[in-house]
Amino acid sequence: MGAASDHAELSTLRSALEESTARLVDVADRYRHSEDSAIAGDLDSAERGLVTARRAIDRALRALAELR
């Protein structure tokens, strides 16, 4: 695979991460002010992990863009 196809693949994965993050936040918000607020805390932690992953992909995308 070349840099262009890798860039396309990573862009798709980045979009999926962005959508997953939004969905995760929606679920967390439903539990934020309930007796089960610990669920929101766990999901907030998962959100931070997804945001970190998205940022790493962004860095890789910038690096790949320089190769093209």
SULRA-V380558 format. One record per pair of residues at least 12 apart in sequence whose ideal C-beta (glycine too) atoms are under 10 Angstrom apart, sorted by the first residue. I is the first residue (numbers start at 1). J is the second residue. Records with the same first field share a line. If there is no record, write none. Layout:
I = J + J
//
This chain:
2 = 64 + 67 + 68
3 = 63 + 64 + 65 + 66 + 67 + 68
4 = 64 + 65 + 67 + 68
5 = 64
6 = 60 + 61 + 64 + 67
7 = 60 + 61 + 62 + 63 + 64 + 65 + 67 + 68
8 = 64
9 = 64
10 = 57 + 58 + 60 + 61 + 64
11 = 57 + 61 + 64
13 = 53 + 54 + 57 + 60 + 61
14 = 53 + 54 + 55 + 56 + 57 + 58 + 60 + 61
15 = 54 + 57
16 = 54
17 = 50 + 51 + 53 + 54 + 55 + 56 + 57
18 = 50 + 51 + 54 + 57
20 = 46 + 47 + 50 + 53 + 54
21 = 46 + 47 + 48 + 49 + 50 + 51 + 53 + 54
22 = 47 + 50
24 = 43 + 44 + 46 + 47 + 49 + 50
25 = 40 + 43 + 44 + 46 + 47 + 50
26 = 43
27 = 39 + 40 + 43 + 46
28 = 40 + 41 + 42 + 43 + 44 + 45 + 46 + 47
29 = 43
30 = 43
31 = 43
32 = 44
//
